[in-house]
Amino acid sequence: MTAGVDLTTQVQFLRSVGPARARALARLGVVTVGDLLAHYPRRYFDRTSCQAMNGLAAGKEATVQGEVLTCGQRRTRGGRSLQTVTIGDDTGVVFCVWFNQPHILKAFRAGLRVMASGMPQRHQGRWQLVHPDYELLTGPGSDADAEADGGTAHLHTGRMVPVYGLTAGIGQHWLRALVNQAIERTGPGLSESLPPGLMRRRGLLGRAEALRQIHFPADAAVLEQARRRLVYEELFLVQVLMAVRRLSRQKEAGLRLDKPGDLTRRLVEALPFTLTGAQRRVLAEILADMRSGRAMHRLLQGDVGSGKTLVAFIAALFVIEQGHQALLLAPTEVLARQHGHTLRHLAEPLQVNVETLTGSTPAAERRAILRGAAAGEIDLLVGTHAVIGENVLLPRLGLSIVDEQHRFGVQQRGRSAAAGTGPLPHLLVMSATPIPRSLALTLYGDLDLSLIDELPAGRRPITTTRVDAKGEQGMWEGCRRELKAGHQVYVIYPVIEETEGTDLKAATAEHDRLQAEIFPDVPVGLLHGRMKGDEKDAAMTAFRNGETRVLVATTVIEVGVDVPNATAMVIHHPERFGLAQLHQLRGRIGRGQAASTCWLLCDRFVGQESFERIRFFADHADGFALAEQDLRLRGPGDAWGLRQHGAPGFRLANPLRDNELVRMCRDDAQNLLESDPDLAAPTSAPVRLALQEAYARLAPFQAG
């Protein structure tokens, strides 16, 4: 057995991995042996017992094994392509079916043996599996593709068998053998990542054993033990990192702002409405931070339309009235210009200078803004992160506000605009993307959390309706009624242009059709991400001013766009969006006093899971309920990507499902750092090494 393999070893140095397969593995995010061992199975075939085909039961997941009898495809009445593979054993047959996946038939031919797993259902008197997981037991991609197996047939039969996410050029059998090789060669020298005493107290498996059992479990019970150990490790390391940062940030000196003028009072008194109780509570928390003498690091969460931008502007005025400057960063030009337009309107009566800087700002105007910022003449600068760099200088920066912060790579972005080495400016990050508390405690454990959990008075609920092709004409009639009443309409598409091989409707082509056929009497605008900055600005300004009555758009309008006169929205192909994204889109309407309607147009077949997700969205308006359901359905995925690029995402942990482990890890991390804040004790060495290994691109023991 070749020595010298550890988690940092490139996978290309494992046996049977040539250049082509190394490139294929890289498409899966697998570059090192550590990546390979963290490429966990997405499910398991229970090959300790396959189900006979005459013993299937509806609604009870089953794995069957048999011989391919027939392969074919046809068109359904709705114009979709239907692929069917019939497999049989000595007791009966099962029809495996896929929709709109003609490539699937390339894997099958009569006579091959195949194993398939899914939820059996009866259709026209026969059993079928819709979009099943499958594996060829003979033929290309099976044991014939097993040069790495070297006597590892026990990995594929007679046990709980892992099923991995694949890509072109990678087969299940070969990948299982490669993972097994990596486990065998790293196991003896694999360092532990948790303190021994903590492992004993929590009853956790060792790291090497957990990795072997998560890939090749002896049984379901030990699989759960392995999963619990690896989930605990992911959550614990994140909690330690957050706690270390929090301790460090508590030591940072910030601007002490405790002698305000009257700008905040004048704004609040001039508002045509009263701040909600939640807005007042959150403002009190923010102002207390800025009076404390330590640098504020606060996350402001609030559902769509809860008034976060107004709270942030009042916080900015608190800084400005004491002689300092403020910076507001937005993730898109559309949102930056929206903020600039809204805040300039609020600021003009107060004689507060607000300017907006984006990538499309003309050169002469850009130079003037930069000079004004450096001279301290601009009180509040609104911009996109793309233009905030070394050439932007705010010498009296007192507050950085980052909107929709999960879209930025670095949470601290914006502080580089400050000059000097004095106290740090305060930092307020905002998100309208609801984050369940268990996830927020995990991702943002180093920040203080504020929540606006109350909508302004007078907001009317949005009616959300699912529509199929038969109801499409009635939907357009409803839109035309809104237009006749003087209101405006959004029409949303998931893609900009049509591409070969997809039947998704695209924004550009549909814009022309809608203008000609559906709304010939009103101007229809178009807005998408590939337009130039000035074109986007012109399209949004025209819609905001009512010059265009219908706006055909992609998700470029997902966040922050505020046109109170818009009361109707049509979302094409809602199955293509996540629940959080659908919630953001729907939040563009219902911002005025009139009743609003959101239609979800499903004009083609959608699977059962997508249908249930769309139905749940139509029935729920609360963003936090939708966020929790999204986590249940899809898992956290690269949840850390919500927080900061350059750090790994959760591979197994789901903070919603694993909320008890979240609390346990948070307590354990705090206890560890109370006794050993620098992780210098010998018993803390595994944690320090694991942090350096997992977060090599970060500075884990700095407030970064």
C-alpha positions in Angstrom: 0.0 0.0 0.0 1.4 3.4 -1.1 2.0 5.8 1.8 1.9 9.5 2.0 -1.8 10.2 1.4 -3.6 12.7 3.6 -6.6 15.0 3.3 -4.6 17.6 1.3 -3.3 15.1 -1.3 -4.6 15.8 -4.8 -7.0 13.0 -6.0 -5.0 12.7 -9.1 -2.3 10.9 -7.1 -4.8 8.1 -6.1 -4.6 4.9 -8.1 -6.8 4.8 -11.3 -7.3 8.6 -11.4 -5.9 9.8 -14.7 -6.1 13.4 -16.0 -9.5 12.9 -17.6 -11.1 11.6 -14.4 -9.3 14.2 -12.3 -11.0 16.9 -14.4 -14.4 15.0 -14.1 -14.0 14.9 -10.3 -13.2 18.6 -10.2 -16.6 19.2 -11.8 -18.0 17.6 -8.6 -15.9 19.9 -6.4 -13.5 17.1 -5.6 -9.9 18.2 -5.9 -8.2 16.7 -2.8 -8.7 13.5 -0.8 -10.4 15.6 1.8 -12.9 16.8 -0.8 -13.5 13.1 -1.9 -14.2 11.9 1.7 -16.6 14.9 2.1 -18.4 14.0 -1.1 -21.0 12.1 1.0 -23.6 9.7 -0.4 -26.8 11.4 -1.3 -28.7 8.2 -0.4 -28.2 4.4 0.0 -29.5 1.3 -1.7 -30.5 -1.2 0.9 -29.1 -4.3 -0.9 -29.5 -6.4 2.1 -32.9 -7.1 0.7 -34.4 -6.3 -2.7 -38.1 -6.2 -3.1 -39.8 -8.7 -5.4 -41.8 -7.0 -8.1 -45.0 -8.7 -7.1 -44.6 -7.5 -3.6 -44.5 -3.8 -4.1 -46.8 -1.5 -2.1 -47.9 2.0 -3.0 -46.3 4.8 -1.0 -43.5 2.5 0.4 -40.1 3.1 -1.1 -38.6 0.0 -2.6 -35.5 -1.2 -4.4 -36.0 -3.8 -7.2 -33.5 -5.7 -9.3 -34.1 -7.2 -12.7 -33.3 -7.4 -16.4 -34.0 -4.6 -18.9 -36.8 -5.9 -21.2 -37.7 -2.9 -23.3 -36.6 0.8 -23.8 -38.5 3.5 -25.6 -40.0 7.0 -25.6 -43.0 8.7 -26.9 -44.8 12.1 -26.8 -47.6 12.7 -24.3 -50.7 14.6 -25.2 -49.2 17.7 -23.6 -46.3 17.5 -26.0 -43.7 16.3 -23.4 -41.3 13.4 -24.1 -41.7 10.3 -21.9 -38.9 7.8 -21.6 -39.8 4.3 -20.4 -37.5 1.4 -19.4 -39.2 -1.9 -18.4 -37.4 -4.2 -16.1 -38.5 -7.6 -14.9 -37.7 -10.4 -12.5 -39.3 -13.8 -12.0 -42.3 -12.3 -10.3 -43.3 -9.4 -12.5 -42.4 -6.2 -14.2 -41.9 -2.5 -13.3 -42.0 0.5 -15.6 -39.3 3.1 -14.9 -40.4 6.5 -16.4 -38.7 9.8 -16.9 -40.1 13.0 -18.4 -38.1 15.1 -20.9 -34.9 13.2 -20.3 -34.1 11.6 -23.7 -30.4 11.2 -22.7 -31.4 8.6 -20.1 -32.0 5.9 -22.7 -28.3 5.9 -23.7 -27.6 4.1 -20.5 -30.0 1.1 -21.2 -30.4 -1.7 -23.6 -32.3 -5.0 -23.5 -30.6 -7.7 -21.5 -28.7 -5.5 -19.0 -29.3 -6.1 -15.4 -30.3 -3.0 -13.4 -31.2 -2.0 -9.9 -33.8 0.8 -9.4 -35.1 2.5 -6.3 -38.0 4.8 -5.8 -41.6 5.2 -4.7 -43.9 2.7 -6.5 -47.2 3.9 -7.8 -50.0 2.2 -9.8 -50.7 3.7 -13.2 -53.2 2.1 -15.6 -53.0 -1.2 -13.6 -49.2 -1.5 -13.6 -46.4 -0.6 -11.2 -44.1 2.3 -12.2 -41.2 4.2 -10.6 -41.1 7.9 -11.7 -37.6 9.3 -12.0 -36.0 6.5 -10.0 -32.4 6.2 -8.8 -30.8 3.4 -10.8 -27.6 1.5 -11.2 -26.5 -0.8 -14.0 -25.2 -4.1 -12.6 -23.9 -5.2 -16.0 -22.6 -3.3 -19.0 -20.8 0.1 -19.3 -20.7 2.0 -16.0 -21.1 -1.2 -13.9 -18.6 -3.8 -12.9 -17.1 -3.6 -16.4 -16.0 -0.1 -15.4 -14.2 -1.3 -12.3 -10.5 -1.0 -12.9 -10.2 0.5 -9.5 -12.2 -2.2 -7.8 -9.4 -4.6 -7.2 -11.5 -7.1 -5.4 -14.0 -4.6 -3.9 -17.2 -6.3 -5.1 -18.3 -6.3 -1.5 -18.8 -2.5 -1.8 -21.7 -3.0 -4.3 -23.8 -5.9 -3.1 -25.2 -7.5 0.0 -25.0 -4.3 2.1 -26.2 -0.7 2.4 -24.6 0.7 -0.7 -23.8 4.4 -1.1 -25.2 6.3 -4.0 -23.2 9.4 -5.0 -23.8 12.5 -7.1 -22.0 11.9 -10.4 -20.9 13.7 -13.5 -20.0 12.6 -17.1 -17.1 10.2 -17.0 -17.6 9.0 -13.4 -19.5 5.8 -12.6 -20.9 4.6 -9.2 -18.8 1.5 -9.0 -15.6 3.3 -9.8 -16.3 6.1 -7.4 -17.1 3.8 -4.6 -13.9 2.0 -5.1 -12.0 5.3 -5.1 -13.6 6.4 -1.9 -12.8 3.1 -0.3 -9.1 3.4 -1.4 -9.0 6.9 0.1 -10.4 5.7 3.4 -8.0 2.8 3.6 -5.0 5.0 2.8 -5.9 7.9 5.1 -7.5 6.1 8.0 -4.4 5.1 10.0 -3.0 8.7 9.9 -6.2 10.7 10.1 -6.0 13.2 12.9 -8.8 13.8 15.3 -10.7 17.1 15.1 -12.4 17.1 18.5 -11.1 17.1 22.1 -11.1 13.5 23.5 -13.0 14.5 26.6 -15.7 16.1 24.6 -16.1 13.0 22.4 -16.4 10.8 25.4 -19.0 13.1 27.1 -21.1 13.4 23.9 -20.7 9.7 22.9 -19.2 10.4 19.5 -17.5 8.1 17.1 -13.9 8.7 16.2 -13.3 10.7 13.0 -11.8 7.9 10.9 -14.6 5.4 11.9 -17.3 8.0 11.2 -16.0 8.6 7.7 -15.9 4.9 6.9 -19.4 4.3 8.3 -20.9 7.3 6.5 -19.7 5.9 3.2 -20.0 2.2 3.9 -22.3 1.7 6.9 -22.5 -1.7 8.5 -26.2 -1.0 9.3 -28.7 1.8 9.7 -27.9 2.3 13.4 -24.2 2.9 12.9 -24.9 5.1 9.9 -26.9 7.4 12.2 -24.0 7.4 14.7 -21.6 8.4 11.9 -23.9 11.1 10.6 -24.4 12.5 14.1 -20.6 12.6 14.7 -19.9 14.4 11.3 -22.8 16.8 11.7 -21.6 17.6 15.2 -18.1 18.3 13.9 -19.4 20.7 11.2 -21.6 22.6 13.6 -19.0 22.7 16.4 -16.2 24.0 14.3 -18.5 26.8 13.0 -19.6 27.7 16.5 -16.0 27.8 17.7 -15.1 30.1 14.8 -18.1 32.3 15.5 -17.3 32.5 19.2 -13.6 33.3 18.6 -14.7 36.2 16.3 -17.3 37.4 18.7 -14.8 37.5 21.6 -12.3 39.4 19.4 -14.9 41.9 18.1 -16.0 42.7 21.6 -12.6 44.1 22.1 -12.7 46.4 19.1 -13.0 50.1 19.8 -15.7 51.9 17.8 -16.8 55.4 17.3 -18.7 56.6 20.4 -21.7 58.6 19.1 -23.7 60.0 22.0 -24.3 63.7 21.2 -26.9 63.6 18.4 -28.4 66.6 16.6 -32.0 66.8 15.4 -32.0 65.1 12.0 -33.4 61.8 13.3 -36.1 63.6 15.2 -37.1 65.8 12.2 -37.3 62.8 9.9 -39.5 60.7 12.2 -41.8 63.7 12.8 -42.2 64.3 9.1 -43.1 60.7 8.2 -46.7 60.3 7.0 -47.0 57.2 9.2 -45.9 56.0 12.6 -42.9 53.6 13.0 -44.0 50.2 14.1 -43.1 48.9 17.5 -40.6 46.5 16.0 -38.8 49.3 14.1 -38.6 51.4 17.3 -37.2 48.4 19.3 -34.6 47.6 16.6 -33.5 51.3 16.4 -33.0 51.4 20.1 -30.7 48.3 19.9 -28.7 49.9 17.0 -28.3 53.3 18.7 -27.3 51.7 22.0 -24.5 49.9 20.1 -23.3 53.1 18.5 -23.3 54.9 21.9 -21.4 52.0 23.6 -17.8 52.8 22.5 -17.4 49.4 20.9 -17.7 48.7 17.2 -21.2 47.6 16.2 -21.5 44.3 14.3 -25.3 43.8 14.0 -27.5 41.8 11.6 -30.9 43.3 10.9 -33.4 40.8 9.6 -36.9 41.6 8.5 -39.5 40.1 6.1 -40.2 41.7 2.8 -41.8 45.1 3.3 -41.1 45.4 7.0 -39.2 48.7 6.7 -35.6 47.8 7.1 -34.3 50.5 4.7 -36.0 53.2 6.7 -34.4 51.9 10.0 -31.0 51.9 8.3 -31.5 55.4 7.0 -32.4 56.7 10.5 -29.3 55.0 11.8 -27.3 56.7 9.1 -28.8 60.1 10.1 -27.8 59.5 13.7 -24.2 59.2 12.4 -24.5 62.1 10.0 -25.9 64.6 12.5 -22.8 64.0 14.6 -20.4 65.0 11.8 -19.7 61.6 10.2 -20.4 59.9 6.9 -22.4 56.8 6.1 -22.1 54.1 3.3 -24.8 51.9 2.0 -23.9 48.9 -0.2 -26.4 47.1 -2.4 -25.8 43.9 -4.4 -27.2 45.2 -7.8 -27.3 48.4 -9.7 -31.1 48.3 -9.8 -31.3 48.1 -6.0 -28.6 50.7 -5.5 -30.4 53.2 -7.7 -33.7 52.3 -6.0 -32.1 53.1 -2.6 -30.5 56.2 -3.9 -33.8 57.5 -5.3 -35.8 56.7 -2.2 -33.2 58.1 0.3 -32.5 61.2 -1.7 -36.2 62.0 -1.5 -36.2 61.6 2.3 -32.9 63.5 2.7 -33.6 66.6 0.6 -35.8 68.4 3.2 -33.1 67.7 5.8 -30.3 69.2 3.6 -28.5 65.8 3.8 -26.4 65.1 0.7 -27.0 61.6 -0.8 -25.2 60.4 -3.9 -25.3 57.1 -5.8 -22.3 55.4 -7.4 -22.5 52.3 -9.6 -20.5 50.7 -12.4 -22.5 52.6 -15.0 -22.1 56.1 -13.4 -20.6 58.3 -16.2 -16.9 59.0 -15.8 -17.3 62.8 -15.1 -20.1 62.2 -12.6 -18.0 59.5 -11.0 -15.0 61.7 -10.5 -17.2 64.4 -9.0 -18.7 62.0 -6.5 -15.3 60.6 -5.5 -14.0 64.2 -4.9 -17.1 65.0 -2.9 -16.8 61.8 -0.8 -13.1 62.4 -0.1 -13.8 66.1 0.9 -16.5 65.0 3.3 -19.2 66.8 1.3 -21.3 63.7 0.7 -23.1 62.6 3.8 -24.4 59.2 2.6 -22.9 57.3 -0.4 -25.0 54.6 -1.9 -23.3 52.1 -4.2 -22.7 48.6 -5.4 -19.8 46.6 -4.0 -18.2 46.5 -7.5 -17.3 50.2 -7.3 -16.3 50.4 -3.6 -12.6 50.0 -3.6 -9.4 51.8 -2.8 -10.4 54.8 -4.9 -13.4 55.5 -2.8 -12.5 57.4 0.3 -14.8 58.5 3.1 -12.5 60.1 5.7 -15.3 60.5 8.3 -17.0 57.1 7.8 -19.0 56.3 10.9 -21.4 53.6 9.6 -21.3 50.9 6.8 -24.6 49.4 5.9 -24.6 46.3 3.7 -28.0 45.4 2.2 -28.8 41.7 1.3 -25.4 40.9 2.8 -25.4 37.3 1.8 -24.8 38.4 -1.8 -21.5 39.9 -0.9 -18.3 37.9 -0.5 -17.0 39.6 2.6 -19.1 40.8 5.4 -16.6 43.6 6.3 -16.8 45.1 2.8 -17.1 48.9 3.0 -14.8 49.4 5.9 -11.9 49.9 3.5 -13.5 53.2 2.5 -12.6 54.6 5.9 -9.4 56.6 6.3 -7.1 56.7 9.3 -6.3 54.2 12.1 -8.8 55.4 14.7 -11.9 53.6 16.0 -13.6 51.4 13.5 -16.8 52.5 11.8 -20.0 50.6 12.9 -21.3 47.8 10.7 -25.0 47.0 10.0 -25.8 44.2 7.7 -29.3 43.6 6.5 -31.2 40.7 4.9 -34.7 40.4 3.7 -34.0 36.7 3.1 -35.6 35.1 6.2 -33.2 32.9 8.1 -34.7 30.6 10.7 -33.2 31.3 14.2 -31.3 27.9 14.4 -29.6 28.7 11.1 -29.0 32.4 12.0 -27.3 31.3 15.3 -25.0 29.1 13.2 -24.1 31.4 10.4 -24.2 34.7 12.3 -23.1 33.7 15.7 -20.5 36.4 15.8 -23.1 39.1 15.2 -25.8 40.7 17.3 -29.2 39.9 15.8 -32.1 42.3 15.5 -35.4 41.3 14.0 -38.2 43.4 12.6 -41.1 41.0 13.1 -44.0 43.4 12.3 -45.3 44.8 9.0 -46.5 48.4 8.7 -50.1 49.0 9.4 -52.4 49.0 6.4 -50.6 46.3 4.4 -53.1 44.0 2.7 -52.4 40.3 2.2 -51.4 39.2 -1.3 -53.7 36.6 -3.0 -51.5 33.9 -4.5 -53.1 31.6 -7.1 -51.8 28.6 -9.0 -52.7 28.6 -12.7 -52.3 25.9 -15.4 -52.5 26.4 -19.2 -56.3 26.2 -19.1 -56.5 29.2 -16.8 -53.9 31.3 -18.5 -56.4 33.5 -20.4 -58.4 34.2 -17.2 -55.1 35.2 -15.6 -54.3 37.7 -18.4 -57.8 39.1 -18.1 -57.2 39.7 -14.4 -54.0 41.6 -15.3 -55.8 43.7 -17.7 -58.4 44.6 -15.0 -55.6 45.8 -12.8 -54.3 48.0 -15.7 -57.7 49.4 -16.3 -57.8 50.4 -12.6 -54.6 52.4 -13.1 -52.2 49.8 -11.6 -49.1 48.1 -12.9 -48.1 44.5 -13.6 -44.8 42.5 -13.3 -44.3 39.4 -15.5 -41.4 37.3 -14.4 -39.4 34.6 -16.3 -36.6 32.4 -15.1 -34.4 32.9 -18.1 -33.5 35.7 -20.5 -33.3 34.0 -23.8 -34.6 30.7 -25.2 -32.1 28.0 -25.7 -32.2 24.8 -27.7 -33.4 21.7 -25.7 -35.6 23.6 -23.3 -39.2 24.6 -23.4 -38.9 27.4 -20.8 -40.4 30.6 -21.9 -37.8 33.4 -22.0 -38.1 37.1 -21.1 -36.9 38.6 -24.4 -39.1 36.6 -26.7 -42.1 36.8 -24.4 -41.8 40.6 -24.1 -42.5 41.0 -27.8 -45.4 38.5 -27.7 -47.0 40.2 -24.6 -46.7 43.6 -26.2 -48.2 42.4 -29.5 -50.9 40.0 -28.3 -51.7 40.4 -24.6 -51.2 44.1 -23.8 -51.3 45.9 -27.2 -52.8 49.0 -25.6 -50.2 49.7 -22.9 -46.4 50.1 -23.0 -44.5 47.0 -21.9 -41.0 47.3 -20.5 -38.1 44.8 -20.3 -35.5 44.4 -17.6 -32.9 41.7 -17.3 -29.4 41.2 -16.0 -27.6 41.4 -19.3 -28.7 44.9 -20.1 -26.3 47.8 -19.6 -26.5 49.8 -16.5 -28.0 52.8 -18.0 -30.6 50.6 -19.8 -31.6 49.0 -16.5 -31.9 52.4 -14.9 -34.0 53.7 -17.7 -36.3 50.6 -17.7 -36.8 50.8 -13.9 -37.3 54.5 -13.9 -39.9 54.3 -16.7 -41.8 51.6 -14.7 -41.5 53.5 -11.4 -42.9 56.7 -13.1 -45.7 54.8 -14.8 -44.4 55.4 -18.3 -44.4 51.6 -18.8 -47.4 49.8 -17.3 -46.2 46.2 -17.6 -42.6 45.2 -16.7 -41.3 41.9 -18.1 -38.3 40.9 -16.0 -36.0 38.2 -14.7 -35.0 37.9 -11.0 -33.0 41.1 -11.4 -36.0 42.7 -9.6 -36.0 40.1 -6.9 -34.7 42.3 -4.1 -35.7 45.8 -2.9 -37.5 47.2 -5.9 -40.4 49.3 -4.6 -43.2 50.4 -6.9 -46.3 50.8 -4.7 -48.6 51.1 -7.7 -47.7 47.5 -8.9 -50.5 45.2 -7.8 -50.2 42.1 -10.0 -47.5 39.7 -10.8 -47.3 36.6 -13.1 -44.4 34.2 -12.3 -43.7 31.8 -15.2 -42.2 28.4 -14.3 -42.4 28.8 -10.6 -40.9 25.3 -10.2 -37.6 26.8 -11.3 -37.4 29.0 -8.2 -36.7 28.3 -4.5 -39.3 29.3 -1.9 -37.1 32.1 -0.6 -36.7 33.5 -4.2 -40.4 33.2 -4.9 -41.1 35.1 -1.6 -38.7 37.9 -2.6 -40.4 38.1 -6.1 -43.9 38.2 -4.6 -42.7 41.0 -2.2 -42.4 43.4 -5.1 -46.2 43.8 -5.1 -48.5 44.5 -2.1 -46.5 47.5 -1.2 -49.3 50.0 -1.5 -52.9 50.2 -0.1 -54.6 48.3 -3.0 -55.2 44.6 -3.0 -52.6 42.6 -5.0 -52.5 39.2 -6.7 -49.7 36.9 -7.6 -50.3 34.2 -10.3 -48.0 31.1 -10.5 -48.3 29.9 -14.1 -47.4 26.2 -14.4 -48.1 25.6 -18.1 -46.2 22.3 -18.3 -45.8 19.1 -16.2 -44.1 19.6 -12.8 -43.1 16.7 -10.5 -44.9 16.0 -7.3 -42.2 17.6 -5.1 -42.3 20.8 -7.2 -46.1 20.8 -7.0 -46.1 20.5 -3.2 -43.5 23.3 -2.9 -45.6 25.6 -5.1 -48.7 24.8 -3.2 -47.0 25.5 0.1 -45.8 28.9 -1.2 -49.3 29.8 -2.4 -50.8 29.0 1.0 -48.2 30.8 3.1 -47.2 34.5 3.3 -44.7 34.4 6.3 -41.1 34.5 5.0 -39.8 32.6 8.0 -42.2 29.7 7.6 -41.2 29.6 3.9 -37.5 29.6 4.8 -38.0 26.7 7.2 -39.9 24.7 4.6 -37.2 25.5 2.0 -34.6 24.0 4.4 -36.8 20.9 5.0 -37.2 20.3 1.3 -33.8 21.2 0.0 -31.5 21.0 2.9 -29.1 23.8 3.7 -26.8 23.1 0.8 -24.0 25.6 0.7 -25.6 27.5 3.6 -22.3 29.1 4.5 -22.4 30.7 1.1 -25.2 32.9 2.6 -22.5 34.2 4.9 -19.2 34.4 3.2 -17.3 33.0 0.2 -14.1 31.1 0.7 -15.4 28.9 3.5 -16.9 25.4 3.0 -20.6 24.9 3.1 -22.5 22.4 5.3 -22.1 18.9 3.8 -24.4 17.1 6.2 -25.6 19.5 8.8 -29.1 21.0 8.5 -29.5 23.6 11.3 -33.2 23.3 11.2 -33.4 19.5 11.4 -30.3 19.4 13.8 -31.4 22.3 16.0 -30.7 20.3 19.2 -27.1 19.8 18.0 -26.9 23.5 17.1 -27.6 24.4 20.7 -25.4 21.6 22.1 -22.4 22.8 19.9 -23.0 26.4 20.8 -22.8 25.6 24.5 -19.8 23.3 24.0 -17.9 25.9 22.0 -18.6 28.6 24.6 -17.5 26.3 27.4 -14.3 25.5 25.6 -13.3 29.1 24.9 -14.2 30.2 28.5 -11.5 27.8 29.7 -9.1 28.2 26.8 -9.8 31.4 24.8 -6.7 31.0 22.7 -7.1 27.3 22.1 -3.5 26.9 23.4 -4.0 23.9 25.7 -2.9 20.5 24.4 -6.4 19.2 24.6 -7.6 22.0 22.3 -4.9 21.2 19.6 -7.3 19.0 17.6 -9.8 21.9 17.3 -7.2 24.4 16.3 -5.7 22.1 13.7 -9.2 21.3 12.3 -10.1 25.0 12.1 -6.9 25.7 10.2 -7.7 22.8 7.9 -11.3 23.6 7.3 -11.0 27.4 7.0 -7.5 27.7 5.5 -8.6 30.7 3.4 -9.8 32.6 6.4 -7.9 34.0 9.4 -9.8 31.9 12.0 -8.4 33.6 15.1 -8.9 37.1 13.9 -12.0 39.2 13.8 -12.2 39.0 10.1 
